[in-house]
Amino acid sequence: MTEPRRAHEPARQIPEFDVFELDGDRWRAVHRADHDLVLEHSDWQELFMNCVGVRIRRVIDQARDELMERHLLARDEHGRTGRL
């Protein structure tokens, strides 16, 4: 088994991920900010779409957290002022 080869080709880049070519015609994507987030697939296009899905999910999670924070702040303000 050889070491994974970092994919430097522009066509193989996936935003927010480092991409590696593995033995057995497999691909691995490692998230740059969360190194525990590793995706693998034998089809590069499927790997790409999985990474896009992860990016979308992270944005949705961030938006949900921000909305909850705003909701809690508004609730606290409502409690103090008697109105929203």
Secondary structure, 3 states (H helix, E strand, C coil): CCCCEECCCHHHCECCEEEEEECCCEEEEEECCCCCCEEEECCHHHHHHHHHHHHHHHHHHHHHHHHHHHHHHHHHHHHHHCCC
